[in-house]
Amino acid sequence: MSLPSNQGSAAPASSPTDLSKKGWFIKFLNIVERLGNLLPHPITLFAMFCLAVILISGVAGYFELSVVDPRPEGAAGRSPDGLIHVISLMNGEGLRMIVSNLVTNFTGFTPLGTVLVALLGVGIADRSGMLSAAMRLLVIGASKRLVTVVVVFAGIVSNTASELGYVVLIPMAAMIFHSLGRHPLAGLAAAFAGVSGGYSANLLLGTVDPLLSGITEAAAQMIDPDYIVGPEVNWYFMFASTFLVSIMGAVVTEKIVEPNLGKYNPEDAAIDLSAQQMETVTPEEKRALKLAGLAALAVTVVIAALVVPEGAPLRNQTTGDVSGSPFLKGIVAFIFIGFAIPGLVYGKVIGVFKKDKDIIDAMSENMSSMGMYIVLVFFASQFVAFFKWTNLGAVMAVAGADALSAIGLTGPLVFVLFIAMCGIINLSLGSASAQWAVTAPIFVPMLMLIGYAPETIQAAYRIGDSVTNLITPMMSYFGLILAVACRYKKDLGIGTLIATMLPYTLVFFVGWVSFFFIWVFALGLPVGPGAATYYTP
């Protein structure tokens, strides 16, 4: 699907009239945008954080800052005097640690390898055209009555292939709504709500799962050195959240956003709308999708045979359970296989993969887009390691947990504040991995100390990280969305787009947080396979 030529151009600023119409919240969000623009690049930010940790550890070490270690006597990592001391990196020993571990900090950073391996499989499925064809078939084939909920749902599941939802689905949704006589910006908003507002939800495990779980595991090990957090630990909750967000997104679109947009005037468009054409799914693509679906089914059957029966080779050989099994520990390998094999079948049938070099090129092209992420991981991994070595994270976590206990805020209500805080931080630091790498080393240990499991904490974070994606210009694809919107309303500004998406953020926050409380605390359901709700040392 072709994109408008102005998508790479700078986003037009909101006019004063636009701001006055939309009220105080647009003015507030524009202040957030300006403040966000003052922040350095996330990579630079992590480099600065590394230097800050070194300096702060030196000062705190000089004054011998310490807190009482809450772990029981004899626990792994507990010092003989029962205190957690800040370790200074501003000395010879600190310099030796930094220099000798610089490479291993990077190569041993858990999210790096797991994300890259998963993306190799996703790359095959994406470059073969399978994911794009499946999305087009899902959305274009939807009935008029269900088209809104299908668009939102397709946006959520598109997150398994990074930019696919932004590049393919959002422009297509606007075209579909226009072809049905509905406002095209309502279609764009619905797709944007699914792709970005429902970012963490999905039916399948995707690349974001190992990315976040690796950071969570490193943070949890500040309190419990043996704690393991697998990529699958939020799957149950995120699977169910997919349907919740789809319904909420459809209701907001049809009951709030579309009526507020009013009747569409084609004269507002910056392009000739009659020239727009949607790429339908060809018979050959449908045949390839059927065969790819059969391949996916075959893969599922083989994996089930290796996991489900009692005594199966991929079960935990000690306990016989699925919990703690090689299957769950190696889930990234199955994400790779689950995308790669159907993608190979589709590519072969459609003629995209004619020889082995085509498959290698597909994986290589996907890896080439990860350059920025790899550089980010280098600095983020150093920050996480420095934070752990100095004990600053543990000291801050203990102090924070003591403060929460002192004011009596240790019950489930603490998660409302935590999710809201994550959403606010997301307004200025849009990357899920960058934000979690900064906040996890503080808040995971802190909330563990007042009794909550890392898996539950991570699930709560994912809500906050998702719901404000829709209203922050710091989100990497915000300019792209604005450019697509300007095709249908040539004078549309940032303020108008943010005001259009704000109802989704508010409804998603209230609805998703309520669902989290019902799921976790009212029903006592685990957020994922083998995931605990409460942490017991």
C-alpha positions, 0 to 999 in steps of 0.5 A: 500500500502506497503512503502519501508523499508528505509523510516524512514532512514536519507536522504542522503546528496547532493554531491558537484557534484550534487550541482554544476550541479544544480546551485546557488539556490540549494546551497541557499536552502541547506543553508536554510536547515542548518539554519532551522536545527539550529531552535528549535522545533516549540513547543520550539520556541513558549515557547521562544516566550512567554518568549520574549513577557513577557520580551519585554512587560516589557521593552516597558511598562517601557518606556511607549511605545504607538501609536495613536489608529486608531479606531474612537472615541467611538469604543469598546476597544479604550482608553480614551486618544486615544493611544494604550499603551503596557501593561507590564506582568513583574509585579504582575498584569501580573503574575496574568493574566498569572496564572489565564488564563493559562488553559482558553487560551488553552481550549478557543483557537478556532482552537483546538476544531474545528480541533479535531471535524472535525478530528473525522469525517475524522478519520471514513472516513480514517480508513474505507478505503473509502478515500484510495479506492476513491483515487486509483479509481480516479488515476488508472482509469484515461486515459493515456492522463489525468493521469498527471492532475488527479494525481495532482488533486488527490493530492490536494483533498487528503489534507482532510485526512492529511497524505493520499496523502503522504503515499498512492498517492505519491508512487502510482503515481510513480508506475503508471508513471513507468507502463506507460513507463514514468519516475517514478520520474515525477509521484512522482513530480506531486503527491508531487506538488498536495499534498504539493504545492496545500496544501491549495486548495480543493473542500471541506472544510477540517481541515486546514480551521477552523485551520487558521480561528480561528487564523485569527479571534483572530488576527482580534479582536485586531482591531475589537473585534466583528470580526468573521472569519468562516472556510468557508471564503476562500472556493470560491477562494480555490475551483477555485484554485484546478483546477488552481493548477491541470492544472499548475502542469500538465503543469510543469510536462509534459513540464519542469520536465519530459523532464529534467529527460530524459529517465528512466534507470531501472538500477538506481533503488534501488529495483526490479521494476518488483516486484512492484504491484499496489493495484487495487480497488476490486469490493467490494470496488467499491460497497462500494464506490457507497453506500458511495456516495449515503449516501453523496448525501443524507446528502447533500440533507438533509443539503440543505433542512435545508439551501436553502429554505426561512425561513429554520431553518439553515438560519440567523433567523434575516436577512433570509440570509445564511450569518451569519447563524447557518449553516456557524457558525457551518460548522465544524459540517457539515464537521464531518457529511459529512465525518462520515456518508459516512465513516460509510456506506463504513466501514459497507459494506466493513466489517471494522466496525462490531460493535460500538467499531470499529467506536470508535477505528477509531476515537480514532486512529485518535485522538491519532495522534494529541498529538503533535498538542495539545502540540503545541496548548498549547504553541501557545495559550499562545503566542497569548493571551500574544501578545493580552494582551500586545498590542504588536501586535496592536502597531506593526500593527499600526507602520507597517501600518503607515510605509506602508502609508508613502512609499505609499505601500497601494495598492494591490501590498502589497500582492505580498510582503506579499505572498513572505514573507510568502513563505520565512518564510515557508522555515524554519517554515513548519507548517501552523498553527505554522507559521500563529500563529506567523505572523497573530497577526502582519500582519492581524491587519496591513493590516486591518489598510490599508483597507483589510479584514482578509478573503482576508489576510488569502487567500493570506497567504495560497498561500505563505504557500503552494508554498514553501512546495515543496522545504523546507526540513523543511516540515515534510514529506520531508524525506518520499518523498526522501525515496520513490524517492530513490527507483527509483534513488538510488543515489538521494540527497536532492539537486536533489529533491529540484531542481526537485520541484523548477519549480513547486514553481516558476510557482505556485507562479507566476500563483497563485498570478496572479489568486489571483489579477484577482479574488480579485481586477480585478473581485472583487469576494469574496474569500468565502461566505460572505467574504469582500475584504476590511475592513471598521471599 
